[in-house]
Amino acid sequence: MRIEPTAPYHSAQDALRVLETVARHADGVTETELAHRTGLEPGRLTAVLRMLRREGYVEQIADGAYVTGDTLRRLTSAHDRRQALRDKLQHTLDRLRDSVGAAVYISRYVDGEVRVTQYAAGPTTPAVNEWVDFRCCAHATALGKSLLGQLDHNGRRDHLSRHKMARLTSHTITSDKLLLSRLESQPPTVPVLDLQEYAIGTVCAAVPITAGASAGCLALSLPVEHVHRLKHAADTLNRSAAPVLLSLTI
């Protein structure tokens, strides 16, 4: 596995440092104390706390100190943690869908296969029509290429040996040499794109959200007539990925 830290990863790590400190102070901890204990500079700490409050991980009590919030208590509870995580991720995806104006997806690489584990779509943000099983066409989708990009060379070779690179549209890459070259040169901080490679009429983007040793990504899809919005939507998705990664990490 080849995992390179990205902006969402660093944001989630900062958030975890803050949460661990808050959790150790049942009576609350001030922002000044948090800055001292976490080493985060004030502007960065303020941004992290804003995100944590919005996501329900921390709450501010009467004297301004921070204590653990309801979201953190549910996700760290042994009782029905899996459902709590799924509910939290769905809430975050729904909000992301509305903020980027596109269908959004969480995908993970599990047991050598691409899996879309959750998504959020709507009447004005339709999900892509899965006309070919996503597990069979990682070479043609943004989310598949993002996941393959997080594997090492042998891992990519293994995957491609098990899944024929079928031509789905006139834009699909079917050369394993070309695909591997592009994956190798793809910067981890730049969204991976699918410009009608999987389906004519649809464009997609994906950003990595790797938690632990498991490759994951956050993706979006748009009708091709909205391709002019793709870069901005992908950048917004990238900036907004930290809460998803945080939920998966806790």
C-alpha positions as CSV (number, residue, x, y, z in Angstrom):
1,M,0.0,0.0,0.0
2,R,1.3,3.4,-1.0
3,I,-0.3,6.1,1.2
4,E,0.7,9.7,1.0
5,P,-0.8,12.2,3.4
6,T,-3.3,14.7,1.9
7,A,-4.9,17.8,3.2
8,P,-8.0,16.0,4.6
9,Y,-5.6,13.5,6.3
10,H,-3.7,16.4,8.0
11,S,-7.0,18.1,9.0
12,A,-8.3,14.8,10.5
13,Q,-5.1,14.3,12.4
14,D,-5.3,17.8,13.9
15,A,-8.9,17.2,14.8
16,L,-8.0,13.9,16.5
17,R,-5.4,15.7,18.6
18,V,-8.0,18.2,19.7
19,L,-10.6,15.5,20.5
20,E,-8.1,13.5,22.5
21,T,-7.3,16.5,24.6
22,V,-11.0,17.4,25.1
23,A,-11.8,13.8,26.1
24,R,-9.2,13.9,28.8
25,H,-10.9,17.0,30.5
26,A,-14.4,15.9,31.5
27,D,-15.0,19.4,33.1
28,G,-14.1,21.2,29.9
29,V,-10.9,22.7,28.4
30,T,-10.5,26.3,27.1
31,E,-9.3,27.2,23.6
32,T,-6.1,28.7,25.2
33,E,-5.4,25.4,27.0
34,L,-6.1,23.5,23.8
35,A,-3.6,25.6,21.9
36,H,-1.0,24.9,24.5
37,R,-1.6,21.2,24.7
38,T,-2.0,20.5,21.0
39,G,0.6,22.9,19.6
40,L,-1.8,24.1,16.9
41,E,-1.5,27.7,16.0
42,P,-4.6,29.9,16.9
43,G,-6.0,30.3,13.4
44,R,-5.7,26.6,12.7
45,L,-7.2,25.6,16.1
46,T,-10.1,27.9,15.5
47,A,-10.9,26.3,12.2
48,V,-10.6,22.8,13.6
49,L,-12.9,23.7,16.5
50,R,-15.4,25.2,14.2
51,M,-15.5,22.0,12.2
52,L,-15.8,19.8,15.3
53,R,-18.6,21.9,16.7
54,R,-20.5,21.8,13.4
55,E,-20.1,18.0,13.2
56,G,-21.2,17.5,16.9
57,Y,-17.9,16.2,18.1
58,V,-17.4,18.9,20.7
59,E,-19.8,21.3,22.5
60,Q,-19.1,24.6,24.2
61,I,-20.4,25.0,27.7
62,A,-21.4,28.2,29.5
63,D,-17.9,29.3,30.5
64,G,-16.7,28.9,26.9
65,A,-14.8,25.7,27.6
66,Y,-15.1,22.6,25.3
67,V,-16.4,19.2,26.2
68,T,-17.1,16.1,24.1
69,G,-20.2,16.2,22.0
70,D,-23.0,13.8,21.2
71,T,-21.5,12.6,17.9
72,L,-18.3,11.5,19.6
73,R,-20.1,9.8,22.4
74,R,-22.2,7.8,19.9
75,L,-19.3,6.8,17.7
76,T,-17.2,5.7,20.6
77,S,-20.0,3.7,22.2
78,A,-19.8,-0.1,22.0
79,H,-23.6,-0.1,21.5
80,D,-24.6,0.0,17.8
81,R,-21.5,1.9,16.8
82,R,-21.7,0.6,13.2
83,Q,-25.2,2.1,12.7
84,A,-24.1,5.3,14.4
85,L,-21.2,5.6,12.0
86,R,-23.4,4.9,9.0
87,D,-25.9,7.5,10.1
88,K,-23.2,10.1,10.7
89,L,-21.6,9.5,7.3
90,Q,-24.9,9.7,5.6
91,H,-25.7,13.0,7.3
92,T,-22.3,14.4,6.2
93,L,-22.8,13.1,2.6
94,D,-26.2,14.7,2.4
95,R,-24.7,18.0,3.4
96,L,-21.8,17.6,0.9
97,R,-24.2,16.8,-1.9
98,D,-26.0,20.1,-1.2
99,S,-22.9,22.1,-0.9
100,V,-21.2,20.9,-4.1
101,G,-24.4,20.4,-6.1
102,A,-23.6,16.9,-7.1
103,A,-24.1,13.3,-6.2
104,V,-21.4,12.2,-3.8
105,Y,-20.0,8.7,-2.9
106,I,-17.8,7.0,-0.4
107,S,-15.8,4.1,-1.9
108,R,-13.4,1.7,-0.2
109,Y,-10.9,-0.9,-1.5
110,V,-11.9,-4.0,0.4
111,D,-10.5,-7.5,-0.1
112,G,-9.1,-6.5,-3.5
113,E,-12.3,-5.0,-4.8
114,V,-13.8,-1.5,-5.4
115,R,-16.9,-1.0,-3.3
116,V,-19.2,2.0,-3.1
117,T,-20.3,1.9,0.6
118,Q,-22.5,4.9,0.8
119,Y,-23.8,7.7,-1.4
120,A,-26.1,10.7,-1.4
121,A,-28.1,11.8,-4.5
122,G,-31.3,13.7,-5.2
123,P,-33.7,14.8,-7.9
124,T,-31.4,17.6,-9.0
125,T,-28.2,15.6,-8.2
126,P,-28.8,12.2,-9.8
127,A,-26.4,9.3,-9.1
128,V,-24.5,7.9,-12.0
129,N,-26.3,5.0,-13.7
130,E,-24.2,1.9,-12.7
131,W,-24.6,0.3,-16.1
132,V,-21.4,-1.7,-15.6
133,D,-20.5,-3.0,-12.1
134,F,-18.0,-0.5,-10.5
135,R,-16.0,-3.5,-9.3
136,C,-15.2,-4.4,-12.9
137,C,-14.1,-1.0,-14.2
138,A,-11.8,0.8,-11.8
139,H,-9.7,1.8,-14.8
140,A,-12.7,3.9,-16.1
141,T,-14.0,5.6,-13.0
142,A,-12.6,8.5,-10.9
143,L,-13.2,6.6,-7.7
144,G,-11.6,3.4,-9.1
145,K,-8.5,5.3,-10.2
146,S,-8.3,7.1,-6.9
147,L,-8.3,3.8,-5.1
148,L,-5.8,2.2,-7.4
149,G,-3.6,5.2,-7.0
150,Q,-3.3,4.5,-3.3
151,L,-2.0,1.0,-4.0
152,D,1.6,0.1,-4.7
153,H,2.7,-1.0,-8.2
154,N,2.2,-4.7,-7.4
155,G,-1.2,-4.0,-6.0
156,R,-2.3,-2.2,-9.1
157,R,-0.9,-4.9,-11.3
158,D,-2.7,-7.5,-9.3
159,H,-6.0,-5.7,-9.6
160,L,-5.7,-5.2,-13.4
161,S,-4.8,-8.8,-13.9
162,R,-8.1,-9.8,-12.3
163,H,-10.2,-7.2,-14.2
164,K,-10.0,-6.8,-18.0
165,M,-9.8,-3.1,-19.0
166,A,-12.9,-3.1,-21.2
167,R,-13.6,-0.1,-23.5
168,L,-16.8,1.4,-22.1
169,T,-16.8,4.6,-24.1
170,S,-14.5,6.2,-26.8
171,H,-12.7,8.0,-23.9
172,T,-11.9,4.9,-21.8
173,I,-8.2,4.0,-21.3
174,T,-7.7,0.4,-22.2
175,S,-3.8,0.3,-22.1
176,D,-2.6,-0.9,-18.8
177,K,0.8,0.7,-19.5
178,L,-0.8,4.1,-20.0
179,L,-3.1,3.8,-17.0
180,L,-0.2,2.7,-14.7
181,S,1.9,5.7,-16.0
182,R,-0.9,8.1,-15.2
183,L,-1.6,6.6,-11.8
184,E,2.2,6.9,-11.0
185,S,2.3,10.6,-12.0
186,Q,-1.0,11.6,-10.3
187,P,-0.3,13.9,-7.3
188,P,-2.1,12.7,-4.2
189,T,-3.5,16.2,-3.5
190,V,-5.0,16.6,-6.9
191,P,-8.5,15.2,-7.6
192,V,-8.7,12.3,-10.1
193,L,-11.1,12.9,-13.0
194,D,-13.3,10.7,-15.2
195,L,-14.3,12.7,-18.3
196,Q,-16.9,10.4,-19.8
197,E,-14.6,7.4,-19.5
198,Y,-17.2,5.3,-17.7
199,A,-20.4,6.6,-19.2
200,I,-21.2,9.1,-22.0
201,G,-23.0,12.1,-20.4
202,T,-21.3,11.9,-17.0
203,V,-18.1,13.4,-15.5
204,C,-16.7,12.5,-12.1
205,A,-13.9,13.5,-9.6
206,A,-12.5,11.7,-6.6
207,V,-10.2,12.6,-3.7
208,P,-8.5,10.1,-1.3
209,I,-9.7,9.6,2.2
210,T,-7.4,6.9,3.5
211,A,-8.1,5.7,7.0
212,G,-5.4,3.4,8.5
213,A,-4.3,0.7,6.0
214,S,-7.5,0.8,4.0
215,A,-7.6,2.8,0.8
216,G,-10.7,5.0,0.5
217,C,-12.0,7.9,-1.5
218,L,-14.8,10.5,-1.7
219,A,-16.2,11.1,-5.2
220,L,-18.8,13.1,-7.0
221,S,-20.6,12.9,-10.4
222,L,-22.1,15.5,-12.6
223,P,-24.0,15.5,-15.9
224,V,-21.6,16.4,-18.7
225,E,-23.4,19.7,-19.3
226,H,-22.1,20.8,-15.9
227,V,-18.5,19.9,-16.7
228,H,-17.6,23.6,-16.2
229,R,-18.4,23.1,-12.5
230,L,-16.3,20.0,-12.1
231,K,-13.0,21.6,-11.0
232,H,-14.7,23.9,-8.4
233,A,-16.9,21.0,-7.1
234,A,-13.8,18.7,-6.8
235,D,-11.9,21.4,-4.9
236,T,-14.8,21.9,-2.6
237,L,-15.1,18.1,-2.1
238,N,-11.4,18.0,-1.2
239,R,-11.6,20.8,1.3
240,S,-14.7,19.1,2.8
241,A,-13.3,15.6,3.1
242,A,-11.9,15.9,6.6
243,P,-15.1,15.2,8.5
244,V,-15.7,12.0,6.5
245,L,-12.1,10.8,7.2
246,L,-12.5,11.8,10.8
247,S,-15.6,9.7,11.2
248,L,-13.9,6.7,9.6
249,T,-10.8,7.1,11.8
250,I,-12.5,7.3,15.2
